[in-house]
Amino acid sequence: MAALQDATQSRFDVAMPHSAACWRWLLAHEASNLWVLEQNDTFTAVGRTTPPGDEVLLAEAAARDETAARDLLRGVAALVPGSEVRVVHRAGTVTAAAWQEFLDHEPRKQAEQYYVRIPDVAALLDRLAGASSLPQGPRP
């Protein structure tokens, strides 16, 4: 599961991988459900949903390829009959490309919030200052 998430997040400048402790917690608690698609003893897709109800939200989805992504979405829909399955859109990912044709709603694009610890704030500010000190055009 972690490898699929790492591969999905590796395409982006800022990533938020789960720690081993977070994965253990996600597997143990009942506030959400983790769904895994396995083929030939290999995890090919993973996603997390809210508990079944009138609507189920599928989030943090990651897949090896578009076929696995479609199979994950179909599998989740089959496991929660009577519930509408909505997805959290992760632009630029395999799941976003694979699911576009199946969605009858606008994917949820609400920003997710994370708390990030920055071990060396001065180094970060120096890097940001360096990025903003590129030559600028004339100012009015």
C-alpha positions, 0 to 999 in steps of 0.5 A: 500500500505504501509503495503505491502511495509513494509512486503516486505522490512521487510525481509532485513537488510536495508529498505527504507519505504516511508513516509506518505508525499511520499505516498501522492506525489506518488499518486498525481503526473503524473511522474509514475503510481501506480497500485493496485490489490484489492481483497475483499476490501484488497490490495493484490499487488501494483507496480509503473510504468513509463508512458505508452510508447514503454516500461513500467518499473514496479518497487517497486512491492509488493504482499501478495502472488505469485498469487497476484503478477502474477495477478498484472503483468498480469493486468499491461500488459493488461492496457498498450497494445502495450508496453513491460513491464519490471520489476525491480528485487527485489531478495528474494521477492514474486514478484521475485519468481512469475514472473520468469516464465513470464519474457522474459528478464533479470530483471533489477538489477541496483542498486537504489540510496537513500539518507539516513540521519544517526542521530548519525554517531558516534554510526553507526561507533562504531557498524561497528567497533565492527562488524569488530573487530571479531577475524581474522585469521592469516594475510600473 
